């Protein structure tokens, strides 16, 4: 995909070289209110893999030669249990585009790549807690009344509203 003559591609992250740029991106997209929690937890979920994290690069700072992250999304390994059967599920998380790059179709690009990765992993469901309208082209269904649990023992089971 090109925008303004510049080719935009989705790539997986390189943990060592992209970590600081990802934190800058998280701050720009989610703001200072959520930054500390998101930055502290990034990369710490069980089963975390940089092959499940995707970015689209933005501009390069001519003074530092560092490239900013224009868009980011990741999938987190989850399971949905129906009766005795646990089904592999991907939670689509931290899908965001910095303000300067919005309106260019980056979310759509990221979601196409994420869906390919989900198929490769054998995920049966995709789950997100983001804006439902972003997922309309893929015919996601809005669900309520899910009982959520977490791998952290300090979080109790709650009903989603």
DOVEX-984760 format. One record per residue (C-alpha): residue number from 0; residue in three letters; z, x, y. Coordinates in nm, 3 decimals. Layout:
N
{loba: NUM	torse: ALA	up: Z	east: X	north: Y}
...
% end
This chain:
161
{loba: 0	torse: UNK	up: 0.000	east: 0.000	north: 0.000}
{loba: 1	torse: UNK	up: -0.080	east: 0.127	north: 0.347}
{loba: 2	torse: UNK	up: 0.073	east: 0.032	north: 0.679}
{loba: 3	torse: UNK	up: -0.058	east: 0.172	north: 1.004}
{loba: 4	torse: UNK	up: -0.275	east: 0.412	north: 0.805}
{loba: 5	torse: UNK	up: 0.023	east: 0.561	north: 0.617}
{loba: 6	torse: UNK	up: 0.046	east: 0.521	north: 0.240}
{loba: 7	torse: UNK	up: 0.379	east: 0.379	north: 0.123}
{loba: 8	torse: UNK	up: 0.484	east: 0.437	north: -0.236}
{loba: 9	torse: UNK	up: 0.788	east: 0.342	north: -0.435}
{loba: 10	torse: UNK	up: 0.962	east: 0.629	north: -0.612}
{loba: 11	torse: UNK	up: 1.283	east: 0.683	north: -0.803}
{loba: 12	torse: UNK	up: 1.558	east: 0.869	north: -0.626}
{loba: 13	torse: UNK	up: 1.652	east: 1.231	north: -0.669}
{loba: 14	torse: UNK	up: 2.032	east: 1.220	north: -0.665}
{loba: 15	torse: UNK	up: 2.083	east: 1.571	north: -0.530}
{loba: 16	torse: UNK	up: 1.833	east: 1.554	north: -0.245}
{loba: 17	torse: UNK	up: 1.840	east: 1.183	north: -0.156}
{loba: 18	torse: UNK	up: 2.213	east: 1.105	north: -0.163}
{loba: 19	torse: UNK	up: 2.283	east: 1.161	north: 0.209}
{loba: 20	torse: UNK	up: 1.966	east: 0.976	north: 0.314}
{loba: 21	torse: UNK	up: 2.064	east: 0.683	north: 0.090}
{loba: 22	torse: UNK	up: 2.407	east: 0.669	north: 0.254}
{loba: 23	torse: UNK	up: 2.240	east: 0.669	north: 0.597}
{loba: 24	torse: UNK	up: 2.015	east: 0.386	north: 0.477}
{loba: 25	torse: UNK	up: 2.312	east: 0.184	north: 0.348}
{loba: 26	torse: UNK	up: 2.484	east: 0.225	north: 0.685}
{loba: 27	torse: UNK	up: 2.170	east: 0.115	north: 0.874}
{loba: 28	torse: UNK	up: 2.111	east: -0.192	north: 0.655}
{loba: 29	torse: UNK	up: 2.464	east: -0.313	north: 0.581}
{loba: 30	torse: UNK	up: 2.648	east: -0.189	north: 0.888}
{loba: 31	torse: UNK	up: 2.983	east: -0.017	north: 0.930}
{loba: 32	torse: UNK	up: 3.179	east: -0.317	north: 0.792}
{loba: 33	torse: UNK	up: 3.042	east: -0.273	north: 0.439}
{loba: 34	torse: UNK	up: 2.951	east: 0.094	north: 0.448}
{loba: 35	torse: UNK	up: 3.276	east: 0.245	north: 0.315}
{loba: 36	torse: UNK	up: 3.289	east: 0.020	north: 0.009}
{loba: 37	torse: UNK	up: 2.920	east: 0.056	north: -0.073}
{loba: 38	torse: UNK	up: 2.914	east: 0.433	north: -0.016}
{loba: 39	torse: UNK	up: 3.223	east: 0.485	north: -0.231}
{loba: 40	torse: UNK	up: 3.086	east: 0.282	north: -0.520}
{loba: 41	torse: UNK	up: 2.724	east: 0.402	north: -0.511}
{loba: 42	torse: UNK	up: 2.644	east: 0.578	north: -0.835}
{loba: 43	torse: UNK	up: 2.978	east: 0.497	north: -0.999}
{loba: 44	torse: UNK	up: 2.891	east: 0.192	north: -1.208}
{loba: 45	torse: UNK	up: 2.893	east: 0.242	north: -1.585}
{loba: 46	torse: UNK	up: 2.543	east: 0.324	north: -1.703}
{loba: 47	torse: UNK	up: 2.429	east: 0.434	north: -1.356}
{loba: 48	torse: UNK	up: 2.096	east: 0.612	north: -1.371}
{loba: 49	torse: UNK	up: 1.888	east: 0.744	north: -1.086}
{loba: 50	torse: UNK	up: 1.585	east: 0.618	north: -1.281}
{loba: 51	torse: UNK	up: 1.705	east: 0.266	north: -1.191}
{loba: 52	torse: UNK	up: 1.717	east: 0.337	north: -0.815}
{loba: 53	torse: UNK	up: 1.404	east: 0.305	north: -0.605}
{loba: 54	torse: UNK	up: 1.315	east: 0.396	north: -0.248}
{loba: 55	torse: UNK	up: 1.026	east: 0.392	north: -0.007}
{loba: 56	torse: UNK	up: 1.030	east: 0.686	north: 0.231}
{loba: 57	torse: UNK	up: 1.012	east: 0.638	north: 0.604}
{loba: 58	torse: UNK	up: 0.935	east: 0.890	north: 0.873}
{loba: 59	torse: UNK	up: 1.024	east: 1.258	north: 0.864}
{loba: 60	torse: UNK	up: 1.238	east: 1.397	north: 1.143}
{loba: 61	torse: UNK	up: 1.035	east: 1.684	north: 1.293}
{loba: 62	torse: UNK	up: 1.349	east: 1.873	north: 1.394}
{loba: 63	torse: UNK	up: 1.517	east: 1.871	north: 1.052}
{loba: 64	torse: UNK	up: 1.223	east: 1.797	north: 0.817}
{loba: 65	torse: UNK	up: 1.444	east: 1.534	north: 0.653}
{loba: 66	torse: UNK	up: 1.283	east: 1.208	north: 0.551}
{loba: 67	torse: UNK	up: 1.465	east: 0.881	north: 0.610}
{loba: 68	torse: UNK	up: 1.481	east: 0.607	north: 0.350}
{loba: 69	torse: UNK	up: 1.294	east: 0.300	north: 0.478}
{loba: 70	torse: UNK	up: 1.375	east: 0.074	north: 0.183}
{loba: 71	torse: UNK	up: 1.600	east: 0.089	north: -0.123}
{loba: 72	torse: UNK	up: 1.685	east: -0.118	north: -0.428}
{loba: 73	torse: UNK	up: 1.859	east: -0.050	north: -0.756}
{loba: 74	torse: UNK	up: 1.930	east: -0.224	north: -1.081}
{loba: 75	torse: UNK	up: 2.266	east: -0.217	north: -1.254}
{loba: 76	torse: UNK	up: 2.302	east: -0.270	north: -1.625}
{loba: 77	torse: UNK	up: 2.482	east: -0.597	north: -1.699}
{loba: 78	torse: UNK	up: 2.504	east: -0.851	north: -1.981}
{loba: 79	torse: UNK	up: 2.502	east: -1.228	north: -1.983}
{loba: 80	torse: UNK	up: 2.682	east: -1.377	north: -2.277}
{loba: 81	torse: UNK	up: 2.563	east: -1.708	north: -2.419}
{loba: 82	torse: UNK	up: 2.788	east: -1.809	north: -2.704}
{loba: 83	torse: UNK	up: 2.829	east: -1.504	north: -2.926}
{loba: 84	torse: UNK	up: 2.510	east: -1.337	north: -2.800}
{loba: 85	torse: UNK	up: 2.515	east: -1.079	north: -2.520}
{loba: 86	torse: UNK	up: 2.178	east: -1.053	north: -2.348}
{loba: 87	torse: UNK	up: 2.071	east: -0.743	north: -2.153}
{loba: 88	torse: UNK	up: 2.053	east: -0.824	north: -1.784}
{loba: 89	torse: UNK	up: 1.964	east: -0.632	north: -1.470}
{loba: 90	torse: UNK	up: 2.159	east: -0.694	north: -1.151}
{loba: 91	torse: UNK	up: 1.926	east: -0.629	north: -0.860}
{loba: 92	torse: UNK	up: 2.147	east: -0.465	north: -0.603}
{loba: 93	torse: UNK	up: 2.135	east: -0.310	north: -0.256}
{loba: 94	torse: UNK	up: 1.785	east: -0.441	north: -0.186}
{loba: 95	torse: UNK	up: 1.736	east: -0.364	north: 0.180}
{loba: 96	torse: UNK	up: 1.490	east: -0.246	north: 0.441}
{loba: 97	torse: UNK	up: 1.595	east: -0.078	north: 0.763}
{loba: 98	torse: UNK	up: 1.508	east: -0.279	north: 1.076}
{loba: 99	torse: UNK	up: 1.225	east: -0.048	north: 1.189}
{loba: 100	torse: UNK	up: 1.036	east: -0.106	north: 0.862}
{loba: 101	torse: UNK	up: 1.084	east: -0.481	north: 0.811}
{loba: 102	torse: UNK	up: 0.784	east: -0.709	north: 0.787}
{loba: 103	torse: UNK	up: 0.574	east: -0.457	north: 0.592}
{loba: 104	torse: UNK	up: 0.617	east: -0.599	north: 0.242}
{loba: 105	torse: UNK	up: 0.858	east: -0.329	north: 0.125}
{loba: 106	torse: UNK	up: 1.095	east: -0.573	north: -0.051}
{loba: 107	torse: UNK	up: 0.798	east: -0.714	north: -0.241}
{loba: 108	torse: UNK	up: 0.688	east: -0.362	north: -0.344}
{loba: 109	torse: UNK	up: 1.037	east: -0.270	north: -0.459}
{loba: 110	torse: UNK	up: 1.076	east: -0.590	north: -0.659}
{loba: 111	torse: UNK	up: 0.742	east: -0.537	north: -0.836}
{loba: 112	torse: UNK	up: 0.860	east: -0.192	north: -0.950}
{loba: 113	torse: UNK	up: 1.204	east: -0.324	north: -1.043}
{loba: 114	torse: UNK	up: 1.051	east: -0.595	north: -1.260}
{loba: 115	torse: UNK	up: 0.841	east: -0.333	north: -1.439}
{loba: 116	torse: UNK	up: 1.153	east: -0.124	north: -1.499}
{loba: 117	torse: UNK	up: 1.342	east: -0.430	north: -1.625}
{loba: 118	torse: UNK	up: 1.064	east: -0.493	north: -1.878}
{loba: 119	torse: UNK	up: 1.073	east: -0.129	north: -1.987}
{loba: 120	torse: UNK	up: 1.451	east: -0.152	north: -2.038}
{loba: 121	torse: UNK	up: 1.425	east: -0.479	north: -2.230}
{loba: 122	torse: UNK	up: 1.625	east: -0.685	north: -1.982}
{loba: 123	torse: UNK	up: 1.615	east: -1.057	north: -2.055}
{loba: 124	torse: UNK	up: 1.751	east: -1.173	north: -1.718}
{loba: 125	torse: UNK	up: 1.749	east: -1.058	north: -1.359}
{loba: 126	torse: UNK	up: 2.052	east: -1.136	north: -1.145}
{loba: 127	torse: UNK	up: 2.105	east: -1.093	north: -0.773}
{loba: 128	torse: UNK	up: 2.358	east: -1.195	north: -0.514}
{loba: 129	torse: UNK	up: 2.111	east: -1.156	north: -0.226}
{loba: 130	torse: UNK	up: 1.901	east: -1.396	north: -0.026}
{loba: 131	torse: UNK	up: 1.740	east: -1.644	north: -0.270}
{loba: 132	torse: UNK	up: 1.415	east: -1.679	north: -0.072}
{loba: 133	torse: UNK	up: 1.332	east: -1.309	north: -0.128}
{loba: 134	torse: UNK	up: 1.289	east: -1.389	north: -0.497}
{loba: 135	torse: UNK	up: 1.070	east: -1.701	north: -0.455}
{loba: 136	torse: UNK	up: 0.741	east: -1.527	north: -0.549}
{loba: 137	torse: UNK	up: 0.891	east: -1.443	north: -0.891}
{loba: 138	torse: UNK	up: 1.027	east: -1.795	north: -0.948}
{loba: 139	torse: UNK	up: 1.393	east: -1.698	north: -0.975}
{loba: 140	torse: UNK	up: 1.627	east: -1.994	north: -1.002}
{loba: 141	torse: UNK	up: 1.934	east: -2.035	north: -0.785}
{loba: 142	torse: UNK	up: 2.245	east: -2.074	north: -1.003}
{loba: 143	torse: UNK	up: 2.599	east: -2.175	north: -0.922}
{loba: 144	torse: UNK	up: 2.905	east: -2.212	north: -1.136}
{loba: 145	torse: UNK	up: 2.865	east: -1.875	north: -1.304}
{loba: 146	torse: UNK	up: 3.181	east: -1.714	north: -1.427}
{loba: 147	torse: UNK	up: 3.174	east: -1.353	north: -1.322}
{loba: 148	torse: UNK	up: 3.360	east: -1.066	north: -1.477}
{loba: 149	torse: UNK	up: 3.350	east: -0.702	north: -1.395}
{loba: 150	torse: UNK	up: 3.405	east: -0.373	north: -1.571}
{loba: 151	torse: UNK	up: 3.698	east: -0.306	north: -1.337}
{loba: 152	torse: UNK	up: 4.019	east: -0.430	north: -1.493}
{loba: 153	torse: UNK	up: 4.165	east: -0.517	north: -1.152}
{loba: 154	torse: UNK	up: 3.908	east: -0.785	north: -1.083}
{loba: 155	torse: UNK	up: 3.986	east: -1.123	north: -1.234}
{loba: 156	torse: UNK	up: 3.734	east: -1.374	north: -1.359}
{loba: 157	torse: UNK	up: 3.639	east: -1.611	north: -1.081}
{loba: 158	torse: UNK	up: 3.399	east: -1.897	north: -1.045}
{loba: 159	torse: UNK	up: 3.114	east: -1.824	north: -0.807}
{loba: 160	torse: UNK	up: 3.066	east: -2.070	north: -0.526}
% end
